[in-house]
Structure formats: structure tokens, C-alpha cells
Amino acid sequence: MRILQDILYKVNILEVRGDTGREVLSLTLDSRKAEVGGCFIAVKGTLSDGHKFIPMALDKGAVVVVCEVMPEEQRPGVTYVQVRDSAAAAGQMAHQFYGEPSAHLTLVGVTGTNGKTTVATLLYKLFTGLGYTCGLLSTVQNEIAGRVVAATHTTPDPIELNALLADMVAAGCTHAFMEVSSHAIHQQRVAGLVFAGGIFTNITHDHLDYHKTFDEYIRVKKSFFDNLPATAFALSNADDKRGTVMLQNTPARKAYYSLRTLAEVKGKILENELTGLVMVVDDIEVHFRLIGEFNAYNLLAVYGAAVALGEDKTTVLQVLSTLTGAEGRFDYIVSPVDRIMGIVDYAHTPDALLNVLSTLQKLRKGGEKIITVVGAGGDRDKTKRPVMAEVACEHSDRVILTADNPRSEDPMDILRDMESGLGSAAKRKYLVVPDRTEAIKTAITLAGKGDIILVAGKGHEKYQEIKGVKHPFDDKAILKELFALLEK
């Protein structure tokens, strides 16, 4: 039995009207999902204010309302709880409602602009390989002891998040690894969770449509580490210029990883080939299956976290050397006839795109052309569009600008924004092909023997969102299909 006064433990309460000794059968942030005997938490969102939907939740049978502003009209038999911050209250309440699941797990959060999915996925695979039963919360998918659960957000809302963590505990999981997005931190989706550790990958311009300024984006990311407990570890990338700032005020145990400077976790790349990375990590030479300098950082972050959790260094490196990364992250296939390499990557920020293209520049052996297919998402940060196009043209031989997920925007408006970042020299390098399938087909037509095609921006996604409708679309499947046609 879940009693309201117990669920409200740790919530910053301003006023209560009604009975707090009553049982609560469910929690929801969505008035449409309110249930008889449940609690509706009214949160002021970016697009709508949950306070407007209190009557709807009550009509559906909710008996408890948590809000920042007391409604003028209050119904008899309903308990009203006024709080300072509804979003934070939702996280705290969900954690109590589901029996504080994160306290029964070794929970590690990964934040940063790029690399979150790969680091979280590698941690899940590593600790599973070390013999633990684990859970994963990522952009690509959620996993509970090997069972896949579809992911709809990088970080779910606090109620769904705690329900998933509770499922992990029930399934016997001892460890859980999760991506922590800046949206999730700002919207208090991780409020109340007990983290055993936090990892910072890097930070570059992204999500400025939401955070408005880069300084605010940094502040939000940093607040995750500020709120870690003293019992946790905080691991940061010393080679990122904001790496030390992130851990400036954390009470957690600090450690850094690096390829270039002094750090507790030090790595050095000996070879970076299509067959993988050869690195020295803590004086041990290891061959990894992952490719590229950006993955060298990801591997160091995973290794550093495992050591911080008390695992044996040699065993960790042995297991890590056998692992592959996350779906849609430098995911490649080779055409059977002309040996054209097709690479699908989620790179959807200028820095991520630069990382992948720089890696490809280093990997090519001779005169192979790099042909990049890239777009930019609609209803998102517009400032990165021209920069994405500029990076693509500067580091590719040919570029095809195309649609990504245009969402509610006209794809041509997005493509014009991208073109605005290109000078006269770049104009000889690129084509505009709005249809993404046709763009990939054009890239293959332009490719010769041994050339490299990068299809960037969507990675693991199996859809393309146009005017609010998600249409089936899979970059890798289309590449495979078109490569197969080359055989005929």
C-alpha cells in the first residue's frame, strides 16, 4: 500500500488541503492517463501548463492533485498539495512510489553532447560480460536483463523512469547505466535518483533552441555533477576545455580520463585502422574493435568508470576488447562488388560530424573519396544548420544535403538554412537532394571503387518524421538494399 504522506517524503511542500493518509494507486503527469484513486501532478511545461488540465484529471477519478498554484475551485474529497516545484516533486514522488529503486542498484549516469549512447551501451555490455545482471536506458533502446524495451526519449519522464528502474530491481539487476540528457536534468526527470557515479563525455553547441545560450547549456550539464552524492564517483574528460569546470563543485570523488594530458585514466592511440583501435591504457596494450579517436575517449570513459566501481583493470580491458558499440554509431557495411564502404552514424551536431569525418580522413589509405549525406532536424536548434553544412563540405570530397527529420518544417527551408553557411568554394562540392532515399542513391552513383559514403544524422532511428507523422525509414537498410542492386 502506497500512502500519500510517505510518497511526499523529501518533497518541498508549501501547503496541504485534505487527507495525506490516503492510499495512492497511481501517479501521472498526463491528465488523459489519470486513473481512479490516482494522483495527478500538474507541471508547467514548455508547451503547455498542466494546471489547466486538473479538472480533466479529476473527472477521470484522480483523488490527489500536486500543483504549484492552488486551484480556486476545489472539489470535496480531493487532497491538494501545493509544492514549490512540481517537476522536482514528480521525481521525488515517483522514486518513493516505486520503492526507491535506484537505491537498490549501482546506477551510473552519462551526460555530454556526444558519446552518451556509446558509453552507456558499452558499460551495459561490459558489466554483463563481467557476470552482472544489468539494465540500460539509452536513446537507442532500454534493456532489462537482456529484455529489450522500446525507448521513446533519451531520458524518460520521472514516473516512467522509476517504473523501469523498479522493473530492473524486480528482474534481479544489480547495475544500471543511463544516458542523462540536458533536457532531463533541466526538467528534473532525474530528481530523487541515487547515482553511484556520473560521467562527462564532452560539450559542444547543441539544443540551443531549448537552452537559449551555451552558458545555460553548460550550467545545466554541470548541475548533474553538483548534485551527485559524496559516495559517488564523478569522471570527466580532461581534454575537453569544460571538463574540469563540470566537476568544479561536485561533492563526489573526482577522476579524469585523457589522451593528451595528465589524468588518472590515461590512454594513447598506437593504431587507428578500419580493423579497430590499438591503444595503451594504464600501460597495457589493447586491441579494440571500435574505430576512431572519439571512440578512444568513449573506451577510456567506460574503463575509468569500471575501475571507479572497483573492477579489476586487466579483466575490464579483456572484456572491453571484444565489444562492439551501439547501433547507428559508426555502423558500417561494405558493398560486395566495388567495396564501397557505407557508414551510418547518428552525428547530428557539428562536433559529432567533424569527429566522424576526421576519423574517415585518417582511415583512408589513398585516393578514396568521402561522400557525405547529411541534413538537419526540423523544430530544433537552427544555429547549427549552416555549421553542419560547412563542416561536411570542408571535410568531404562531395556532399549531398538532404532531409533529416523535418518534423513540422518545410525541408527546403531547413536546406536553405544549411546552404547559408557555404561559401563559393563549397558550392562546387555539394548537391541538394531533398528526398533522403534519392540522396543516398545519388551518393552511391557518385561513388567509385573503395570510396566511403557517410550517411549522417539519424543513426539508429527507424523512421523519418514529416508533418507530425513518423514514416518507416532506416538509413542502414536502404544502404544495404541499394548496395545489393549493384550486384545485379
Steps between C-alpha positions, in 0.01 A plus 500: 500500500633842400396777739511862380695634798771238438517581130541870584817430701776749394255714294515875566136557609344845540145407598273196531121496486345162567601157625864390454436164665315369197618231263626600155457242223689671218697809396473690172613824338247455217139582589382267222661209686358589843340203677248443776678532834809651337707816535534764228813716510449831318829611343558824312658378176660681209192461279210471746417547867374190679299716741247555220425129494429444870120483440550233230714289735238529774222405258696180430509413868824650638474558877828688552626811321857624534544854367699821529187718501194400704186485282237759592231232497570186700289188494397323820682174575808601300840566663685803362875532559668828406874463437782735407596305185262244347764352269739434788209367710413254222848351511506475879149353515564247224815384676305439823195354321713229333696416816816706437625268224822692427610444861496125429712533185849618415371778273740689272394802295675615180462857381662717230422607144648202316583143602227446761338208320827323421636538854175385666467206258862392545461516880190278473682250277815509713331436833280234344821339371645525851214286625258757638129530421455849360256760372547761225315825431612653170389688190517181291320266739443406860601155622407316819715191559519437125135581428461791256253777585437766233644846575297811418723764662870522590383519861137403578272710722561441874202268546589277203867518599441378854262231375775372269755507783253311721462239224879466496508439874220242467695326220802464727713776349790623712622772263330753272651740249312794356539797271415825677401770250511873572122511457462231767723688744322832442154344521590317824436157347789354703398674825508261795720239333803368687799485266810294571688697235485755222702527178560811287592435135531844337296810427441688175223721365169313500140544619529880495138505380416382853775642723531828302869559588808280511576619854159378616556166326832463688339603830228235464751224421719608792204490742484121453847467654430766764218278629689171512542359854841484669481119474496515118783539250515783244705425187574769242683548169814700583557579131169686469551865595194485728603165651633646824218754529246218502647355820586833664233480773419132517517331841568168323844336461663667199699327227594590143578309180717628217694430183701823515552618858578359842205310643410209726392302193754549221481361150715520188401399146761285326293403194168626365394276212182361347572184696478695828707692752825390659552694822710506812274538803667518841818346349308207347486468120152406377335447159141631497238430233377860499640757256604864533639742754152589627453132589839500674350759738185292540705193587706693757179629662360146527828360632533784753146449626551124541821557699321763713240232580774266621541267202833337413686703235633208295166317494318819398737556206472137392119522479504851348726380218225262378214752493334689216325833543138614483281464192524796265831619641769460230299204376646387167437259215703440183355450152594155366614609154680836514583480873333834562482559873167632623500647852186590696556732796274696731725808471248784518718777643789680328752355746373142463507532121854640514609208721370242254637676191842556664513131578416413139771736374755312713372157400512536125817362347517668162271685264167373636230769488290583805138570403278632778121491510375734773204711607377672816192440714198728488363683807845486660805725542525697174843645577675170431354455151747717303787367713403139422510574128831684532663213693369246248635692200835579660574136587335311211569471128131515414197591714132434447273715715170328569209472741555362851185510718338822373216461754265798454741702284527516122811294410605762245507771771738282703719435196513873422616561858775243446605655169533841665821379667673414173739720307574499128768228530254260664238554229698278263492216753137457593162404358157550654280187479205545741378139484726299733477172308588679176787674680649166610448362149679806355793448736537140379483616139783749568713240682776302336691193610607521867334836564338582834138615539397653832125523565478724805237627740251221564709199601285242679167669419254289305275787392489840335269754661316721249210729597444315827495153340779246551558312174708178498857589401830327573825643358690172540224289343484734202878487456489118509215490249674738259834321537325172414372654177860570398553122474228461236 
